[in-house]
Amino acid sequence: MNKSENMNCKNTHKNILSYIEENLSSKQKAEFENHIQGCDECMQLYSQLKNTYGIIKKEKSKTTDDFYFTRLQNKIEQNKKPKEFSISQLFSTNTISLAIAAMLIVITAFTGIFIGLNLNNSENYFSEESTREDKIEAVKNEYYMTAINEESIEYFILTSNQNQ
């Protein structure tokens, strides 16, 4: 490519968009067409720009629905309004599971308090006020059978094994 052709390519590059938009004079248009028919580089650039320009023009020409923005604005305003309470929301799965969890927590707390109060009120065999003899008597009554307490279960088990 010589210097005059290079200058011609620069002019062609400058005029590609004008040619696509049909803003060239008839003389410039003829020179442009003659050059791109003989120059592969300029023809390739022209083809690429023409395709790109066509895509952009096609996107610009797309029309939107006249009422699209009105409908969109109405939906936005509806979402801004506070939602009304309904009975079905009260009995939704999330509400019921939350209520059950809260009831279980309350029942557990009251059960723990009740057990704690009963432990404090129950008879403590090993309190500091009792004497040594009272402690021994308490353990004996708790773990060993006395004459007052009949040994019916033990007696039954022992005698039933001997009878067989």
URQUI-V478588 format. One record per residue. N is the residue number from 1. SS is DSSP state (h for helix, s for strand, l for the rest). PHI is phi in whole degrees, -180 to 180 (* if undefined). D_LAST is the distance of its C-alpha to the last C-alpha in whole Angstrom. Layout:
BEGIN
n = <N & N>
ss = <SS & SS>
phi = <PHI & PHI>
d_last = <D_LAST & D_LAST>
END
This chain:
BEGIN
n = <1 & 2 & 3 & 4 & 5 & 6 & 7 & 8 & 9 & 10 & 11 & 12 & 13 & 14 & 15 & 16 & 17 & 18 & 19 & 20 & 21 & 22 & 23 & 24 & 25 & 26 & 27 & 28 & 29 & 30 & 31 & 32 & 33 & 34 & 35 & 36 & 37 & 38 & 39 & 40 & 41 & 42 & 43 & 44 & 45 & 46 & 47 & 48 & 49 & 50 & 51 & 52 & 53 & 54 & 55 & 56 & 57 & 58 & 59 & 60 & 61 & 62 & 63 & 64 & 65 & 66 & 67 & 68 & 69 & 70 & 71 & 72 & 73 & 74 & 75 & 76 & 77 & 78 & 79 & 80 & 81 & 82 & 83 & 84 & 85 & 86 & 87 & 88 & 89 & 90 & 91 & 92 & 93 & 94 & 95 & 96 & 97 & 98 & 99 & 100 & 101 & 102 & 103 & 104 & 105 & 106 & 107 & 108 & 109 & 110 & 111 & 112 & 113 & 114 & 115 & 116 & 117 & 118 & 119 & 120 & 121 & 122 & 123 & 124 & 125 & 126 & 127 & 128 & 129 & 130 & 131 & 132 & 133 & 134 & 135 & 136 & 137 & 138 & 139 & 140 & 141 & 142 & 143 & 144 & 145 & 146 & 147 & 148 & 149 & 150 & 151 & 152 & 153 & 154 & 155 & 156 & 157 & 158 & 159 & 160 & 161 & 162 & 163 & 164>
ss = <l & l & h & h & h & h & h & h & h & h & h & h & h & h & h & h & h & h & h & h & l & l & l & l & l & h & h & h & h & h & h & h & h & h & h & h & h & h & l & h & h & h & h & h & h & h & h & h & h & h & h & h & h & h & h & h & h & h & h & h & h & l & l & l & l & l & l & h & h & h & h & h & h & h & h & h & h & h & h & h & l & l & l & l & l & l & h & h & h & h & l & l & h & h & h & h & h & h & h & h & h & h & h & h & h & h & h & h & h & h & h & h & h & h & h & h & h & h & h & h & h & l & l & l & l & l & l & l & l & l & l & h & h & h & h & h & h & h & h & h & h & h & h & l & l & l & l & l & l & l & l & h & h & h & h & h & h & h & h & h & h & h & h & l>
phi = <* & -89 & -66 & -69 & -68 & -62 & -64 & -65 & -64 & -63 & -64 & -64 & -61 & -67 & -98 & -60 & -65 & -64 & -67 & -63 & -85 & 61 & -110 & -94 & -71 & -64 & -67 & -64 & -63 & -66 & -62 & -61 & -63 & -62 & -70 & -71 & -71 & -100 & -118 & -66 & -63 & -68 & -65 & -66 & -63 & -61 & -62 & -63 & -67 & -65 & -64 & -63 & -64 & -64 & -63 & -64 & -63 & -64 & -66 & -67 & -80 & -63 & -105 & -102 & -62 & -61 & -100 & -59 & -69 & -66 & -65 & -63 & -64 & -63 & -65 & -63 & -67 & -66 & -72 & -76 & -68 & -66 & -78 & -78 & -83 & -128 & -64 & -63 & -68 & -65 & -103 & -72 & -59 & -65 & -67 & -65 & -65 & -66 & -66 & -63 & -62 & -65 & -64 & -63 & -65 & -65 & -62 & -63 & -64 & -67 & -64 & -63 & -65 & -63 & -64 & -62 & -66 & -68 & -67 & -70 & -87 & -73 & -73 & -103 & -71 & -113 & -73 & -69 & -76 & -77 & -86 & -64 & -67 & -67 & -68 & -63 & -63 & -65 & -66 & -61 & -68 & -75 & -106 & -115 & -80 & -114 & -66 & -72 & -84 & -74 & -95 & -68 & -70 & -64 & -62 & -63 & -66 & -66 & -74 & -71 & -71 & -74 & -74 & -88>
d_last = <124 & 127 & 128 & 130 & 126 & 124 & 126 & 126 & 122 & 122 & 124 & 122 & 119 & 120 & 121 & 118 & 116 & 120 & 120 & 117 & 118 & 121 & 123 & 125 & 129 & 130 & 132 & 128 & 126 & 128 & 128 & 124 & 124 & 126 & 124 & 121 & 122 & 123 & 120 & 117 & 115 & 117 & 116 & 112 & 112 & 114 & 111 & 109 & 110 & 111 & 107 & 106 & 109 & 108 & 104 & 105 & 108 & 105 & 102 & 105 & 106 & 103 & 103 & 100 & 99 & 101 & 98 & 96 & 97 & 97 & 93 & 92 & 93 & 92 & 88 & 89 & 90 & 87 & 84 & 86 & 85 & 82 & 80 & 79 & 75 & 73 & 70 & 69 & 69 & 67 & 64 & 64 & 61 & 63 & 63 & 60 & 58 & 60 & 59 & 55 & 55 & 57 & 55 & 52 & 54 & 54 & 51 & 50 & 52 & 51 & 48 & 48 & 51 & 48 & 45 & 48 & 49 & 45 & 45 & 48 & 47 & 43 & 43 & 43 & 41 & 44 & 47 & 50 & 50 & 47 & 47 & 45 & 43 & 42 & 41 & 38 & 37 & 37 & 35 & 33 & 32 & 32 & 29 & 27 & 26 & 28 & 27 & 29 & 26 & 23 & 20 & 18 & 17 & 16 & 15 & 12 & 11 & 11 & 9 & 7 & 6 & 6 & 4 & 0>
END
